[in-house]
Amino acid sequence: MAKMKCAVEGGCPTDYVAVTVSIVSFIMLLVWSTFPFIVHKVPRTKGSGFWIPVIQVVASFNLLLSIMMSNNFLKFEKRHWWLSCYLWAVWVEGPLGFGLLLSCRITQAFQLYFIFVKRRLPLIRSFFLIPLILFPWIVGAAVIHIKKPLNNRCHMSAQWTIPVAILHSLYVATLVGVTAAVHHIEFRFDELRDLWRGILVSSISIVVWITAYILNEIHDNIRWLEVVSRFLLLVLASILVLAFFSISSSQPLLSQISLRRRESREFRTMGQALGIPDSGVLTQREQNSRIDPNEPLDKLLLNKKFRQSFMAFADSCLAGESVHFFDEVHELSKISENDCVRRIYMARHIIEKYIAAECNFTGAAMEINISHRSKQEILSTSDLTRADLFHNALNEIVQLMKTNLAKDYWSSMFFLKFQEECDMRCNGYELEQMTGWNYSPRLSSVHGTDDPFHQDHLLKNSECDNDTDS
């Protein structure tokens, strides 16, 4: 009788085990999602790249909590309105839980399809698309709330359970269909692998979950089956929320900084993560070349050492976004026009960082000051791989830097320091070329007969010569 009583009122040992599993899984989800920001101090991005993962975490919490509250895991007497079955089992578990979670994942897959297959930004923004995908769940929840088919234990009859199960499966099938449309793209940040892995694990979970859900709803008179089925509901939902969460689709660079990829922290820029040649590296020619201030600014900025100095000055004036934009567009120009995937990655990164972040009304994280015409030309492009995608915006930014930054830079300590370093490198390089002196700290800088090792070299050379003569 005790077991039968806990099956009805809640508080069975298996109930507490399932609740513990769900709490641990949600803590793991929080750690996984916040690790780059807390440990590596990664700056928070704007737009859908940040808010979609946040919504997924909230939806995961709603799903787990609603299953606990509506399936008698804990001993609560439903005397208050906030313990109502229709609040937890219908609204929180449906539109605000499973429906919202799947809608976010479908939106991410939809974005990947438009960006990498259609090679353009999505026609529908995320803050419109998510409610649109979620609309069938809202309608279904409203119908159930009006008809009130739930009993006092939040259970439904078969005629209601089967349509609800079909709605669950329909959303998973939609996610599979959109993912299949992008399976041929060679993604650089494991987006496709994360999608298929989430679909595989979640599909298995959904099959068992729906089976347990149906058994729990229909055969509510079999006590042991009710206890087992609700245990499976919560445990598999805990697995589901972990399998579904991924940031590779929304923030590919941030996905490299995770608990599983500690070695990838060296990727500080998208150019480095994409393996762009000489990204962030100074070549020997750039290190030893002199700068003529009379040359055009756009030509001078092609020298990375000068660009770094100019960028440091602009950052000190709180106007560095223009130089950073020039730097990343220059990195984009190094990618071959035939390498469409890497060009799309870089173009998408530049647009979200400097032009306009999707699902954000306050602009991009480092929004540059360009004309509305140039901005719309970029946002409405039909081909993100175009070589001249940022051409007009770049011309406007160069003119802006000439007007607002260049004159002050020539008289700043940043330029004087750059000149001194450049002269030292150039003089040292020329002296090395003329005298053969070696400035490497690993080798002796003593030259000629003053070198204590010089005689050994001469003896070895003479021995070799004698051997040859003999």
Secondary structure, 3 states (H helix, E strand, C coil): CHHHHHHHHCCCHHHHHHHHHHHHHHHHHHHHHHHHHHCCCCCCCCCHHHHHHHHHHHHHHHHHHHHHHHCCCCCCCCCCHHHCHHHHHHHHCHHHHHHHHHHHHHHHHHHHHHHHHCCCCCCCCHHHHHHHHHHHHHHHHHHHHHHCCCCCCCCCCHHHHHHHHHHHHHHHHHHHHHHHCCCCCCCCCCHHHHHHHHHHHHHHHHHHHHHHHHHHHHCCCCHHHHHHHHHHHHHHHHHHHHHHCCCCCCCCCHHHCCCCCHHHHHCCCHHHHCCCCCCCCCCHHHHHCCCCCCCCHHHHCCCHHHHHHHHHHHHHCCCCHHHHHHHHHHHHHCCCCCCHHHHHHHHHHHHHHHHCCCCCCCCCCCCCCCCHHHHHHHHCCCCCCCCCCCHHHHHHHHHHHHHHHHHHHHCCHHHHHHHHHHHHHHHHHHHHHHHCCCCCCCCCCCCHHHCCCHHHHHHHHHHHHHHHHC
